[in-house]
Every structure is written in C-alpha cells, then in structure tokens.
Amino acid sequence: MKQKQFEAEHAELWREIDAILTGASLSNEALPAYYRRLCQCLALALQRGYSPTLTDYLQRMAFDCHSRIYGSVVERPMPAAVIRCSNASFVRMSRVTRSASSVVQFQARLPGR
C-alpha cells in the first residue's frame, strides 16, 4: 500500500486521537482501543518503510497516548533490599569465577598436560 493511501485510510483515527490528547474531545473511554489501533498503524508504517516524518508523528502520538493511559514515568530510587540482593549476587558470581579460574590454573600445572 502506498503511503498516501495509508495516510488517507487512517487519518480519521489520528484526528480522533489528537482531539482526545489536546482536550478537544471528552471521549477518553475510547482511548485504549484507539491506542491499540495506533500501535498497529505505527508497526505497519515502520515495516513498510514509510517516511520518517510519518513514523515520527505516529511514535510521538503513541508515546502521548501511552502516557495518558498509563501515567508518566517517575524516576524511583531503587529499594535497598534490591541493591543488597544484587550486590550479594555479584559477590557470589565473582567467587564462582575465581574458583573456576583457580581450578583451571591448577590443572594447567599438572604434569602431562
């Protein structure tokens, strides 16, 4: 399908989404369904190699829809328990690596090898 035909076929959907995002429309209930259709449009546009202008426009709109539906991402500090767990895992892995390295070095010193 040509890009112009694709744009014409989906222009109404994009206008509806834009109206919701700008506040011109109050039908927020339809946004999740529109968002799914928009993601399909974006995937098709990327797969078919449509212009970067179109794909950037769709990506921006998809991001805005996602933010509206799921909320904005807030930077959260990592809980101390997670940090302790990952540090402990790192220490265990480094011990295993050192042990394996020692075994290999020992085997290399054996006569006949």
C-alpha positions in Angstrom: 0.0 0.0 0.0 1.3 3.5 -0.9 2.0 5.9 2.0 -0.6 8.4 0.7 -3.3 5.7 0.7 -2.3 4.6 4.1 -2.5 8.1 5.5 -5.9 8.7 3.9 -7.2 5.4 5.3 -6.1 6.1 8.9 -6.4 10.0 9.0 -9.8 9.9 10.8 -8.3 7.7 13.6 -5.4 10.0 14.0 -7.6 13.1 14.2 -9.8 11.4 16.9 -6.7 10.6 18.9 -5.3 14.1 18.5 -8.6 15.5 19.6 -8.6 13.4 22.8 -4.9 14.3 23.6 -5.4 18.0 23.1 -8.6 18.0 25.2 -10.9 18.9 22.3 -12.8 15.6 22.8 -14.0 14.2 26.1 -14.3 10.6 25.0 -11.3 9.2 27.0 -13.0 5.8 27.2 -12.2 5.2 23.6 -8.5 6.0 24.0 -7.3 2.4 24.9 -8.9 1.0 21.7 -7.6 3.9 19.6 -4.1 3.4 21.2 -4.1 -0.3 20.1 -5.1 0.7 16.5 -2.4 3.5 16.5 0.2 1.0 17.6 -0.8 -1.3 14.7 -0.5 1.7 12.3 2.9 2.5 13.7 4.1 -1.1 13.2 2.8 -1.2 9.7 4.5 2.2 8.8 7.8 1.0 10.2 7.6 -2.4 8.5 6.7 -0.8 5.1 9.4 1.8 5.4 7.2 4.9 5.2 8.7 8.3 5.6 10.5 9.3 8.9 8.1 12.3 9.2 5.1 9.9 9.3 6.7 7.4 11.6 8.0 10.1 14.0 4.5 11.6 14.1 3.0 8.2 14.9 5.6 7.4 17.5 5.1 10.8 19.2 1.3 10.2 19.3 1.8 6.7 20.6 4.0 8.0 23.4 1.5 10.6 24.3 -1.3 8.0 24.4 0.7 5.7 26.5 1.5 8.5 28.9 -2.2 9.4 29.1 -3.3 5.8 29.7 -0.6 4.5 32.0 0.7 7.8 33.5 4.1 9.4 33.2 7.2 7.5 34.3 8.6 8.8 37.6 12.2 8.1 38.5 12.1 6.0 41.6 15.0 5.2 43.8 16.0 1.5 43.9 14.9 -0.1 47.2 17.8 -1.0 49.5 16.7 -4.7 49.5 17.2 -4.9 45.7 20.6 -3.3 46.0 21.7 -5.7 48.7 20.4 -8.7 46.7 22.2 -7.6 43.5 25.4 -6.9 45.4 25.2 -10.3 47.0 24.7 -12.0 43.6 27.7 -10.1 42.2 29.9 -11.3 45.1 28.7 -14.9 44.7 29.4 -14.8 40.9 32.9 -13.3 41.4 33.7 -16.1 43.9 32.5 -18.8 41.5 34.5 -17.2 38.7 37.6 -17.0 40.9 37.1 -20.7 42.0 36.7 -21.8 38.4 39.8 -19.8 37.4 41.9 -21.5 40.2 40.8 -25.0 39.1 41.9 -24.2 35.5 45.2 -22.8 36.7 45.8 -25.9 38.9 45.0 -28.3 36.1 47.4 -26.4 33.8 50.2 -27.1 36.3 49.7 -30.8 36.4 52.3 -32.9 34.8 51.3 -34.4 31.4 49.0 -31.6 30.5 
